[in-house]
């Protein structure tokens, strides 16, 4: 009886759920109309102080992105968005209804560029192919004022420069009290009058004890923490520098930088109801809370006077470099045959090489002496050193050197246009010998020397000359008969022998797969390295050599090749009897391949040279490792 009662109750619950589901399906669905509005978390801010703007959409959870192109008085940083949807069910007077709420919120971080009563204009949002607009929002923006506790200074290494001349901008924030959280606003980074690049001479490594990260447009700056004195007062400091190039002439004021932070302003005691409140003013029990308030610190705005470059004496090949620059050229190899690839490394050094371009190689080297690719390789490097890597080929054996390459620049110290020149690089170019098929087969004729057919008294045998004619020639019929008998008699045992050998090889491979991999390692290595014999000058070539060597050593030493380095394999190779000279060559191959992952193909020589060295190393190792070294 209890069993039936329990089942009956379960059936009642199921019936009730079905009725509720039916009522929900029949009940009216109430949905809010689509609306769009803009809201801010602060209506009064300082220039350089960030605040949050939200575009709130009601009635849809899949709107299009708002059009923010009209926010010209603010710098805008999108901070993502999220759905804001929910559903609820209500029963009023026996009538059930379902309320469905659909929404979406877009978040933006805004920073004002100027003071005054500013307006965030209506922003357009497209929802289900319909255009909606937010209401305008008014913001009061005040100019920040410098206080005794905080100072912000901009310093230029020169205040009188030529247009395009790089100078160092140093920014120092002087801190006189405890702060938590800060944000720099750097309008100079987006000002078209200036070009900003990294200052490698003052770079720090992130994570050092005296370093602090500062987000900037397109990345971050690693600043240095320290101590300083300003107007006779001691401060903690945060300092960073950048290379600045001014792109316009005249007297130009640097845009004002600001930093907003949460500064300690005092302490708040605990609740008055606490019987111990006030008894321990030194906050022994931690009941006092630190109180912070927002501080916005403005910088000064130094003026720089910018002069135009003179027209007199401007070289035809001048590309706009201002400062003192140098150019250096290296070539590998310097002993070649006609048409062999020569890797050319061209380095340009100076105060700012971000915009430096490669000198015209076709004009500098001469199209009659060298074959130069039409497409030039892009340069890579730092802010003060840029390296271009290019492959050229000598056209004839009369080429004796790579001539000097020239780089024109304007020297602001002398006020004149000057030219930097690289020293010539001596070459030895020899003729390329044509290799015939006969050369490849050994150089001597493989059969009787045949002449034109002539009628001679001695008969047809006189048409052949050479020692081959001295061999006994069997009759044609007897040769064919002997060969047939040989095939007939030798085929069955030959087939049996082949099957027997094949089965033995299969059994051996199954019994010792590691040994089989070690025996085949050299063949696989050559298969991987042979396609690189043309000397392709790419990072992929270095990586292919490194992978092939790791797989070869992994098979021979019975190690996992995935992350093998020279340090990993050196003990096993010494144990196998590999000498210091061979170990040194192997180390050179593996370390150059590993370096290419970080430095690209810069100053690593050509792929063909490294590939040939890797093959020589593998040839020498093969005779020592034989079937592999057990671990």
N, C-alpha and C positions, 0 to 999 in steps of 0.2 A: 504493500500500500504506500509506503514512504517513497518508493521509487517512482510511482506514478504521480504522486503529488509534486515531486521535484521536477519531473519532465513537464508537467502541466505549468508550473511556474515559469520555466524557461520558455515555453511556447508563448506565455503571456507577455514576457519581456520582448521577445522577437516580434510579436504582433504590434506591441506599442511602438517599437522602433520603426517598423514599417509604416505605421500611421503618421508618425512625426515626419518621416522622409516624404510621404505623399503630401502632407500639409505644406512642407517647405517648398515642394515643387510647384504647388498650386498657389502659394502665397505670393503677394506682390513683392518685387525686388526694388528697393529704394536705393537709388544711386545719386550722388551729388553731381550737380552740374559742373562743367569744366571751368575752373578759374585759375588765374596765374597772378601771383603777387611777389614783390621784392621786399625783403626785410634785411636790416643790418643790426649787428649786435651793439654798435655804438653810433650815436648821432653827433658826437663832438670828439674830434681827434686832433692830433698834431701832424704837421707835415712830416712824412717819413714813418708815421705810426701805422701799423697794419690793423685792419679790422675785417670782419667776416660779412660777406654778402651772400644771402640765400635767395634763390629763385624757387618758390614753392608752388608746385602744380597740384591742384585738387581735381579729381575726376578722371585722371588718366595716370597709368604707371609706366607708359612708354612714350613720353614726349620726345621731340627733337631737341638738339642742343640749342640753348639760347644764343642769340646773336649779341656778342659783347663788343663789337667793333666800335660802338659809340662811346665807350668809356675812355676817352682821350685824356682826361685829367687824372687818371689813376694807372698805376701798374697793376696788372691783373695776373694772378696765379691760380689756375683751376685746382681745386682740392677734391675733385671727384663728386659722385652723387650716389643716391640710394633710393630704393622704393620705400614708400610710406603707405602701405595698404593694410586693410583689416576688414573683417566681416563680423556681424553680430546678428542675433535673432531675438525678436521681442514679441510678446503676446499681450495684446491690449483688447479687453472686452471680447475675449475668445478668438480674436483675429490675430493670426501669426504673420509676421513680416520679417524679411531679411534685409538688413542694411549692409550694403557693400561699399566700402570706402577704398578708392584707388587714388594713389598720390605718388609724387616723386619730388625729391629735393636736390637741387644743384648747389654746390658750395664753391665759393670763390674767396680768395684772400686779396683784398684791395689795399693799396698804399697810395696816398695822395701825393701828387707832384707839386702842388702849390697851395698857398693858404687862401682863405676866403669862404664865402658861402657857396658851396658847390652843389651840383645836382647830378644824381645818377639818373640819366634819362630813361624813358620807357625801353624795356628790352623785349624783343620779339621772340616768340616761341611758336613753332608749328606743331600742332597736335591733330592727328587724323586729318591731315591736309587742310586744316583750318589755322588761320593766323590769330594768335593771342598776344597781348602786350601787358607788361606790368605797369603799375603806376609809378610816377617819378618819386625819388627819395632824396630829401635834402640833408646835406651834411655840412656841419660847421668845422672848418679846418683852421687851426691856429698855428702860428709860427712858434716853434719851440724856442726856449730861452736857455742859455748856458747857466749852469749853477756852479757853486764852489766845489761840489763833490765830483762833478763829471766834466771832462773837456774832450773835444774831438778836433784833431788837427790834420790838415793835408799839407804835405811838403813836396815840392818839385826840386829835382836835382839842378835844374836850370830854369830861369824865368824869362830868358830871351833865346828863342830857338828859330830854326827854319821849318817851313812846312814839311812834314814827313820825317822830321828828326825825332828819333826815340829818346825819351827822357824817363827817369825813374820817379814814380809817384809813391810816396810813403804815407800811409795812414796810421795814426796812433790814437788810441782811445785811452785816456787817463781816467782811472777808476779810484774814487776816494772812499767808497763804502761797499758793503756786501751787496752783491746782485745775484739774481738767479734768472736764467733765461734772457737772451738778448737777440736782437735781429737788426742787421745792417741793411740800410737802403742805399744802393749805389747807382744813382741815375746815370753816372758817367759811362757805365757799361752799355747802355742802350742809346747813348747820345751819338748821332751820326758825325758830329764834329771830331770825335776821338776814336782811335783804334787802340784796343787794350790787348796785351799779350802777357804771358807769364814771365816773371823775373826769376830765371834759373839760378842766378847768383845768390838769391836770398831764400831759396826753397828749403822747406822743412819736411821731415817725414811724418805722416799722420801717425798718431799713437805715442809720440815722444811726450815726456812729462811736461815740457814747456810749450806744447803745441795745442791749438784749439781750431776747430773747423768752423768756417764761416760760409754758409750757402750763398752763392752768387748765381746770376743767370747763366745757365749752361754748365754748371758744375759747382765747385767749391774752392775756397781759398784756405790754405793751412797757415794760420797766423801764429805769432810767437808771443808767449806770455813773459812778462819781465817786470822791471821796476824803472821808474824815471822821475825826473824833477821838472816841474813847470812852474814858472813864476815863484821859485823858491819853495814850493810845496812838493812833498813826496807823494807819488801815486804808484799803484799797480798799473801795468800797461798791457795792452793787446795791440800788436803791430804787424802790419803786412805791407807788401809793396807789389807794384805792377809796373810794366813798361807801357808808357802812354805815348802815342803819336798823334799830334794835332794835324787835322786835315784841312784847316782853313787858316787864312792869314788875318792879322789884326790883333787887337788886345782882347783876349778871351778870358772870362772868369770860369773857373772850374765849377761844375754843378755842386750844390751843397749835398754833403753826405750826412745822414742821420743814423743814430743807433737808438733803438728803444729797448728798455730793459725793465725788469722788476727789481726795484731798489728797496732795501730794508729801511723802513721809516720808524719802527718802534716795536713795542711788545704789547700784547693784549693779555690781561690777567684772566684767570679762570672765573667761573660763575661765583657770584657773591654768596650763594647758598652753601658753598663749600666751606666748612668750618676751618680748614687750613689755609684758605685764600688769604694772601697778604702776609702770612707768617714767614714765608721763605721767598723774599724778593729775588734771590739769585736763581730762581726757577729750578731748585734742587729736584723737585718731583716732576718737572716738565710740564707744569700746568699753565705756564705762560706761553703764548703763541707769538711767533714773529709775524709782524705785519709788513706787507710789501705794497708799494704803490708804483704805478707806471711812470717812468722817466723817459723823456725823449731828448736826446742830446744832439744839437746841431753842430756842424763843422764850420770852420772858416772857409772862405772862397778865394784862394789866391788867384792872381791875374798873371797870365803868361802872354808875352808879346811874341807874335809869330810873323816871320819875314818870308817873303816869296823867294824861290830859288832864282838865281840870275839866268837870263837867257844867253848871255855871252859865254861862249866856250862850251856849251852843252853838247856832249857827244851824241852821235846818232843812235848809238846802242844804249843810252842811259835809260834805266828802267825805274828810277825813282828812289834808289837806295841813298839814304843820307846818314853819314857817319863815316867811320873808317873800317874798311872791309879788306879781306884777303881771300885768295882762292888757291887751292892746292889740288894736284892731280896725281893719282897713282894708277898703274896699269898692271894687270896680271893675265897671262904671262907676258914676258918681254921677248922671248924667243919663239917665233911662230912661223908657219908657212902661209903662203898666200891663201886668204879666205878663212883662216882659223879665227875663232872668236877671241876677242881681247876685252876683258872686263875693265871698264873705266870707272873709277870712283872719283867724283869731283866734290870737294868740300868747300863750302862758303861759310866764312866766320865773320861775325860783326856784332854790333850792339843789338840788332833785331833783324833776324833773317826770315821771319814768318812769311813775308811777301817776296822773298828773293826767288828769282827764276833762273833756270839753267841757261848759261850762255849758248848761243847758236853753235852747235857742233859742226853742222854742215859748212858754215862759213869759217869757223875757227880751225877745223882740221883739213878742210879741202876735199871736195867731192871726188877729185881725180885720184887722191891717195887713199881715201878711206870710204868704206861703205857704212853709212850712218842710217839707222832706222828713222822712218818718218815720224813715228810717235815717240816722244821723249818720256822717260820714266819720271814720276813725281818724286820730289825730294822728301826726305824724312829726317827727323832729328829733334833738336831742342830749339829754344828761342834764340840762342846765340850761335848755333852750329847746325848747318843743314847739309846733308849728303845726298848726292844724286848718283845712282848706279846705272850704267849704260853699257851695252855691248856693241863694239865696233869691229870691223874687219879690214885688214890691209888689202889693197887691190893689186899691188905689184911689189916685186922684190926690191925696187929702188927706194922704198920707204925706210928711212933711217931713224925717225923719231916721231913722237906725238908732239906737235908744236905747242907753244904756250897758248893758254886760254886767257882771255882778258875779261875783266869785270869793271864796268864804269860806275863810279859813285861820286857823290858830292861830299867833300870834307868840310864840315862847318868850322873846324878850327882854323883852317887856312883860307876858307871862303872860295875855294876853287874846285873844279871838277878834276878828279884824278882817276887813274886806272890801276887796278891790281892785276898782276900777271902771275901765272903759275910757271915754274921751271919746266923746260921740255923734258920728256921722258924718252930715253934711248930705246930703240927697238932693233931686233935682228930678224929680218923677214927673208925667208928662203923660198925658192921655187917649189911649187907643189908637183911631185912626180906622179904621172898617170900610172896607176897600177892596173895591169891587164890580167885576164883570167889565167894566162900562162904563168904569170908571176905568182899568182896565188897557188898554182898547182906544183910549183917547184922549180920553174925556170927552164927545164929541158924538155924537148919534144917527147911525147909519150909514145909515138908510133914511128914507123918508117917514114923517112923524108920523101915525099912524093913530088914528082916533077910533071910538067906537061907531057901528055902521051906523044911519043915519037916512034917512028918506024926504024927499027934497028936490026942489024943482022942477027944479033944474038937471041931475038925473041922477046916475049913480054917480060921476062924476068929482069931485063935490063932497065925497066922503068922504076926500080927500087934501089935505093942506096942506103948504106949504113950497116952497122953490125947486126941489126935485127934479121937481115936476110940470111945470116949464117945459121939460124936455128933450123932444125929439121922440121919440115912441113909435112904433116900426115895427109893422106888423101881425104877429100871432103867426105866421101861416103863412109870411110872407116871412123872419122871423128864423130859424125852423127850417130853411128851405131853404138860406139862406146858410151856416149853421153846418155843415150836412151837406156842402156843396161844399168848404168850407174843410178839413174833416177828410179828405175823399177826396183832395184835391189835395196837402195838406201832409204826410200821413203818410209816404209813401216817403222824401222827402228828409230828414224829421225823424229817422226811424229810422237812415238812413245817417249823418247828422251825429252822432247819439249814439254809434253804434259807432265812428266815426272818433275822436271825442274820448276815448272810453274806452280805445281802443288807444293813443292818444298818452299818456294818463296812465300806463298800465301800462309803456310803454317808458321814460317819463321816470323812473318809480320804480325800474325795474331799472337804469337807467343811473347814477342818483345816489341810492342808498338813504339816504346820510347827509343829503343835502339834503332828501329827502322827510321824514325823521324831524324835521329842524329845522322844516320848514313845519307839521308836525302837532303840534309840541311844545306850543303854547299851548292847543290844543283838549284834549290829554290832561291838561294841568295843570288846566284848569277842570273836567274830568270828575272828577279826584281831589279837588279842593277844594270843589266845590259841596255834597257831602253834609255838610260840616263847618259849613255856614252856621247850623245850629241852636245852635252854641256849646257843644257837649259838653265838659264840664270833665274831660278825661282826658289822661293822658300819651300815649296812643295817638294822640290828635288832633294833638299837637305833632309827634310822630314822622311822622305821615302828611303834614303840611305840609312838614316837612324833606325827606322822600323825594321829594315832588312837585317841590319847588324844585330839588333836585339833578338830577333827571331832566330837568327843563326846561332848566336851564343846561347840562347835559351835552350835550343835543341841539343847543342853539343854538351852543355853543362847540366842539362836536365833541370833547368830553372824556369820559373814563370817569366816569359819575356815582356810582360805588359809594362813594367816600370823598371827594367834593368838599367843600371848605370855602370860606369867604369868601376866605381868603388865596390859595387856588388860582385863583379866578376873577377876582380884582380886576385883575391886569395885562391880561387879555384884554378886560375890560369898559372899562377906561380907553382901551385902543387903539381900541375900537369907538366911542368918543365919549361914554360914559356919564359924567355929571357927578357932583360930590361929594355933592350932596343925595340923588340917587337911590341912589348907592353906600351912603350912610349908612343909608337905609331897608332896603336889601337886607341889609346887615350885621346890622341889628337882627333881622330875620326869621331869618336862618340861625343866629345865635348863640343866640337864645332856643330854637330847636328843638334845637340841640346841648346846651344846658344842661338841657333836660328829661330827657335820658337819665340824668343824675346827680342832679338836684334834684327830679325828679317835676314836679308842677304847682304847686309852692310859689312864690308871689310872682311868677309869670310872666304874670299876667293871664289872661283867658279865651281859649279856642280861637277863638271867633268873631272877636274883635278881631284876633288874629294872622292868621287866615285872610283877613280883609278887607284887611289891610295887604299880605299876600303877593299877593293879586289885583291891588291897585293897583300894586305894584312890577312885576309881570309885564306889566300893561297898558302901563306906561311903557317897559319894556325892549323890548316887542314892536315898537314903532315905530322903535327904534334898531337892533335886531339883524336884523330882517327875515327873511332866509333862513338866517341863521347866520353865524358868524364862522369862517373857515378858520384852521387852525393851521399 
